């Protein structure tokens, strides 16, 4: 039997805070602070022309992302799939951008500005944004 059996996992899950609606409600271990993690997903297909190149992507990060979040970020190559507004399933190479922030309305505005800039620059229908409270320490 493993260290955690199914009953232990259920008991541990019951100890996790439920319904946290703000970072101030997030309880963190010593040395960690309530923070927010944002994940953005950028498709690289562009109708009518070549895909967003690696150079195009780096230039976008340098011009639009880094000035808004200079403390740091992570980028990963991912394979994405979504249903577009015409109802068609689209599969494409994508980029996942992960940013850990202190959280707040100012961060939300900056994240939405990044999404809007990418959609305009690369003629995209959407950029997925997810956020959730976390505990982080640097």
N, C-alpha and C positions, 0 to 999 in steps of 0.2 A: 504494500500500500504506500502511496506517496505521502509526503509530509502533510499536505492538505487534502482531506477528502471532501466530497461534495457538501457535506453538512457543515464543515468548517468554513468553506467559502461562503455559504449562505449566512452563517453567523457573522463573519467578517463584513459582508456586504451590509448587514443590518447596522453595523457600527458607523458606516459612512454617512456624512451629512446629506440630507435630502432636501431639495427645494431651495438651494442657495440661489438667490437672485442677484447678489452683488458680491464683489470681491471682499468687502468688509465682513461678510458672513463666512468666508472661507477660513477654516482653521488649518494652520500650517505647523509643521514640526519646527523646533528651534533651528535657527539658521536659514530658514526659508521665509519668503514673504508672499502674501497674496498677490497674484499677478494674473494676467490674461494671456492665453495663447491664441493667436489667429493663424488660420491656415487659408491660403488662397490658392485656387486651382486655375491655371491659365492654359487654355487650348492653344495649339500651335498651328492648326490648319487655317489658311486664309483663302477664301473663295476667290478664284480667278487669278491667283498668283502663287509663287512658292511659299512654303511654310515659313513661320517665324524662325529665322536662323539663330544659331548660337550667338553670333555677333549682335543681331537685333535684340536678343534677350538681354545680353550683358549691358548694352546701351540703355535699354529700358530700365533695368535695375539701377544703373548708375545715375540716370536722370530723374527717375520718378520715385524709386523706393528708398534708396540710401539717403537722400536729403530729408525724407520724412522720418526714417527710422535709422539714424546713424549708429546706434548702439550695437546693432548686429542683426543677423538674420540667417536662415538656412534655406537652401534650394535643393530640390530633388527632382530627377527626371522620373515621370510616371506615365503610365498608359491610361488614358481617360476614355470614358464612354458616357454619353448623355442623350436624351431625347430632345431634339431642337423644336422650335416653335411650329414647324411644319409636321411634327410627329415622327420624324425620321430618326433612327438610332445612328449616332455619329460616334466613331471611334477615332481617337487621335493621340499623337504624342503630346504630352502636356508637361507643365512645370508646376511643382508644388512649392509654395513659398511659406515658410514658417517664421513667425515673428512673436517673440515674447515681450510683452509690454507691461507697464504698471497698470494699465486699464484706464478707462474713462472716455468721456464724450469726444475729447480731442483726438484720441487714437482712432475711434470709429470714423471720424471725419477724414482722417488721413488714409485709412484703409479704403474707404469708399472713393476717395480721390484717385488712388492707385488703380482701383477697378475701372473707374471711368476713363482714365488715361489709356489703359490697355485696350479697352473696347474701341475707343476712338482711333488709336494709332494702328491697330491691327484688324479693324473691321470685325470685331467679335460680337456675338449676340449676348454673351454673358461671361462673367467671371464668378465662380463660386467662392463665397467667404463663409467660413465657420469660425466661431469663437467660443471659448469656454474658460471658466475659472480654473487656475492651477496654483500650485505653490512652486516657487522658483528661488534659486540662490546662485549667485555668481562669485 
